[in-house]
Amino acid sequence: MKGPMPPRPFMGPGGPMPVPPQQQFGLVETRPQLAAVLRPRFNIPGLNPTAAATAAAGGAGSKIASTYDLVEPMRFLYVHVVKARDLPSASPAGGAIDALVEVKLGNFRGTTPAVGVSADGHDPSWRQVFAFSAAHLQSHQLEVAVRARDLTGGEGVVGFVAFDLAEVPIRVPPDSPLAPQWYRLQARGGKLPRGELMLSVWLGTQADEAFPDAWHSDAHAAAGPAAVASTRAKVYFSPKLVYLRVAAVAAQDLLPHDTSRPMNACVKLQLAGQVRRTRPGGGTPNPMWNEEFMFVASEPFDEPLVVTVEDRVAPGRDEPLGRVILPLQAAMPRHDHFGKYVEPRWYSLARPNDDPDKKEAKFASKIQLRMSLDFGYHVLDESTYYSSDLQPSSKPARKPSIGMLEVGILGARNLIPMKPKDGRTTDAYCVAKYGPKWVRTRTILDTLNPQWNEQYTWEVFDPCTVITVVVFDNGQIGSKNGGGPDQRIGKVRIRLSTLETDRVYTHFYPLLVLHPSGLKKTGELHLAVRFTCTAWVNMMAMYGRPLLPKMHYTHPISVMQVDYLRHQAMQIVAARLSRAEPPLRKEVVEYMLDVDSHLFSLRRSKANFNRIMTTFCGCAAMVKWFDGIRSWRNPITTMLVHMLFLILICYPELILPTIFLYMFLIGLWNYRYRPRKPSHMDTKLSHAEMTNPDELDEEFDTFPTSRPPDIVRMRYDRLRSVGGRVQIVIGDLATQGERAHALLSWRDPRATAIFVFLSLVVAVVLYVTPFQVLMVITMLYLLRHPRFRSRMPSVPFNFYRRLPAKSDMLL
């Protein structure tokens, strides 16, 4: 891989000076030899003759371009061990044996699990694939040996098969898999009288279908059979989440435990770990609540809803009066905001001490509930500022895809050692998330410069979304005290709307982590990103549509409730992915979804305040410019302004066309200075470079705080909670201002193109239309009757909401 060298340190009088932060934490553009870049032409200066000849001849380099054109091809020697037959079923001592296969190539070797060989003709079967990196081959001969292990622990070689690597065939997808063959086992002195092994050996690349499930020999040797599963590349999918809406209406004929005191009944609703309670219903056996709650449910809806009516006997003490367990299938599904009204239903409450096997009683207390599964919402598990999915839970309500996102995870460089105490450097792997699809690369063991060269593809339904790529250190490898947590190395977020279509972006992204000691650069991640549009009309129309599904606007959910439901959704996703094999650990999912982004941070508050000041500094610049006009600092400019002012006074109909024409010209002028690199973490914007250590200690403090005394802890937590809300409000204000700046900055090239073109059209329309007519039409439109107004947001509002802000660039 050829790329630019790291920046040299600046030389000062006393020796080398530190690299400036804007260069140390900036993006580095690269020109790797990728098929997507080399495909248009093969005679490129600087391209090695072998690669050019391979591409021109239509060899492996061109075939891999069909699916793996954003990564550099990596050669692997694959060995597929299928099964064996006619092996001896007993050891010389007469005991049963277990057979295993050892694949050895130089100093690298891998072994299959031991499988028993029976005397009744049962032949062992393994069906396991081993992969040896061709870049680290240490021998020209491959040896596949069948070993036998008896009950006493003794192990011996039954026979082996040897291959010369020069005779191994080459397989290039989309060719069909190589058919395994039977090979006669050999002994050191010649062929065995019986015993055969079925296997296949071929040379391939990471585009081979066997690559994800292959046991890489270096990982097998270093990690051991127990942890080798955690080193494989896998694809995960988040569970389908749905909002469950439950309304506790009323209850009838409640029977208290103690009739000598008034009843104080409330309803407790529990779905898995989510608990909600109503207010007390008053001292009557027929209370009414009319309170509505929302839960996050996940398919296949195997967790029931437990409804318990409790009597508040004393503060902190409740006695159950009745309980009913309802499966979620009893809730009415609603796929859009035009769904039928959900009718409340009465359910019989079972006494807590009733025998479940007892026949149903003729008389029972009842509770009235209204339940619905609202599939029309999008269940948020990420922040809306950098969400990767905005589709509703209902499949019929989803829009068709508008394009494809392809990401090639090439490698990383200059990672920091994460396991120096264990005698290792770093066992790095990447996790990328976009929409419900999560991908995990294989773990490259014990290196600070890993090379993955893995490519993944996602369907894109909305361009105003963000993909997140994070680098972790595998805590299951090399730990002397057992498996530890996976350590975070750094995060990269890329907004799709800031990418030009059909362009390949190849950059080194800085990996940054904030510690209590300050900001630390932990390395650089090399990515190749391409966004391909397949429906231009639909993509352009997306800028005028609401960001979220319709039910978020017709039946809105409060901000406080959305935050709580988002936390519950994150817990469900983390719990589901942690049960996969290999598991995507909880700390990985929480870091990907920014589980602690709502907590107060003085550093982030300062960053958001600085964003506001930067956003509105244009008003101060206009005041300063006007003051310069009044002061006649430039007489020519002042005279031109006087002339323009007189013209607009005499012809007021030219005011609006002039403004829109001016914005059109500014947009065209700023096209020359449009961003050429995708957005990344901005340390200066995040106030992470120069931060007070006391502020970092406050940011990394536990919540609740661990600082004594108790009264200070209570006030401190209250201040942090209020400060967190203020931080969110300030961030929202800054986002609105930054979206206005994004209109003409070409950060989202499609949105700016739409606005610039509309500015020209509006300028022409306003030029030929009398000003008085426009004012009458505008006022009539603004003062129209509510009957003619829609509850959905307008097209300009939707367009503005889709403009990119700098919130996804914050660290």
ABEGO torsion letter per residue (X at the ends): XBBBBBBBBBBBAAEBBBBBAAAAABBBBBBBBBAAAAAABABBBGBBAAAAAAAAAGBAAAAAAAABAABBBBBBBBBBBABBBGBBABBAAGBBBBBBBBBBBEABBBBBBBBBBBAAGBBBBAGBBBBBBAAABABABBBBBBBBBBAAGBBBBABBBBBBAAABBBBBOABBBBBBBBBBBBBAAEBBABEBBBBBBBBBBAABAAAAABBBAAAAAAAEAAAAAAABBBBBBBBBBBBBBBBBABBBGBBBABAABBBBBBBBBBBEABBBBBBBAEBBABBBAGBBBBBBBBOAGABBBBBBBBBBABBGBBBBABBBBBBAAABBBBABAABBBBBBBBBBBBBAABBAABBBBABBBBBBBBBBBBAABBBBABBAABBABABBABAAABBBBAEBBBBBBAEBBGBBBAAAAAGBBBBBBBBBBBEABBBBBBBBBGBABBBAGBBBBBBBABABBBBBBBBBBBAABGBAAEBBBBBBAEBBBBBAAABBBGBBBBBBBBBBBBBAAEBBBAEBBBBBBBBBBABAAAAAAAAABBABBAAAAABBBBAAAAAAAAAAAAAAAAAAAAABOBBBBAAAAAAAAGAAAABBBAAAAAAAAAAAAAAAAAAAAAAAAAAAAAAGABAAAAAAAAAAAAAAAABAAAAAAAAAAAAAAAAAAAAAABBABBBBBBAAAAGAABBBAAAAAAAABBOBBABOBAAAAAAAAAAAAAAAAAAAAAAAAAAAAAAAAAAAAGABAAAAAAAAAAAAAAAAAAAABBAAAAAAAAAAAAABBAAABBABBBAAAAAAAABBBAAAABX
